[in-house]
């Protein structure tokens, strides 16, 4: 069922979950509009952004070991960033810069995934429906 490089397992279990990323992105916007300004609210917003990035990385069609390594790195960076933000070590300018970087990285990875998906499977109704599945 799985090849030595894990590509079959990756293909069977990891799909780009654009719907989940869209929902997380919507949650970020709603939270930022509704929440008062403060270290804790910036930490929560940053955690939501990292969650969106983690969904993109963990469900990419890369080999399982590569996905695991990338997801671990994102998780470590997320925990450190959120904790440093929550206790006030990272101030608003630093959090804004980090959030801006995440806001650029997430769509770039999604576009790369779409291109990779369409190159390997072509553009079909099933491919598009699978890409949009939550």
N, C-alpha and C positions, 0 to 999 in steps of 0.2 A: 504494500500500500504506500510505503514511503520510500523515496529514493535516498541514496546516501547523502545528497546535499539538502534533503528536506523539501525539495521544490513541490512534490506532489502534496505533501502534508500542508505546506504553506498555501498551495492553491486551493485545497479543499477546505481549510479552516479559516483562512485570512482573506477577507474581501475588504475593499475600501468601503468604509461605512460613512459615506457622505452625509447621510441623514442624521447620524449621531453627532457628527461634527457641526452640522447645521443647528441642531437642537442645543448643543453646548454653546455655540456662538450666540444664539438667541438668548439663552440664559445669562450669558455674560452681559449683553446689552441691557436686558431688563434689570439685572442686579445693579449695574453701574448707574442706571437712572434712578433706581429706588433707594439704594443704600446711602447712608450719610458718609461724608468723607472722614476717613480715619485709617489708621494702620491696619486694623482688622478687616475692614472692607476692601482695602487694596490687596491684602493677603488672600481673601476669598476670591476676588476677581482674578488674581494671578493663578490661583489653584484651578479655577475653571479653564483658564487658557491653557495651562499645562495639561489638564485633562483632555482637552481637544487635541493637543499635540500628541499625547500618549495614545489616543484612539487612532490617529493617523499612522503613527509609527508601528503600533502593535498590530494593526490590520493591514499593513502594507504587504505586498506580495514578494517581499524579500525572503531569503532563506530564513528558516526558523532561528538559527544561531545569531544571525545578523539582527533580526527583529528583537530577539531577547536582549542582546547587547545594547542596542539603541534604546529600547524601552527602559532598561535599567539605568542608563545614563540620564535619560530624560527624567525618570523618577527621582534619582538622587539630586539632580539640579532643581527639580520642582520642590522637593522637601526643603532643601537648603534655602531656596529663594523665598518660599512661603514663610518659613520660620523667621528668616532675617527681616522680612517685611512686617510680620506680625509683631515683632518686638521693637520695631522702629529703627533697626540698623540701616535698612534700605529706605531712603526717603522717597517722597513723591517723584522727584526727577529720575532717580534710578529705576523705580518701578515703572514709570512711564516709558523709559527707554527699553527696558526688558519686555514690557507688554507690546511695544511697537515692533521689536524684533520678532516676537512670537506671532504677531499679526501678519508679518510678512512671510515667515517660515511656513506656517500652516498651509496657506493657499499654494505656495510654491511646491510643497510636498504633494498636495492633492493634485495639482496640475501634472506633476511628474508621474504620479500614479495613474492618472487617466490616460496619459500618453502611453505609458507602459502597457496598460490594460488593453487599449485599442490596438497597439502594435502586435500583441500576442494573440488576441482573440478577434480583432476586427470590430467594426461598429455594427452591432446587431441590437435588436430589441432586448434580447436576453442579456447582453453585455451591459447595456445602459440600465436595465432594471436591476441587475446585480450590483452595479455601482451605486445605485440610489437606495438599496435595501438598508434598513436599520438593523 
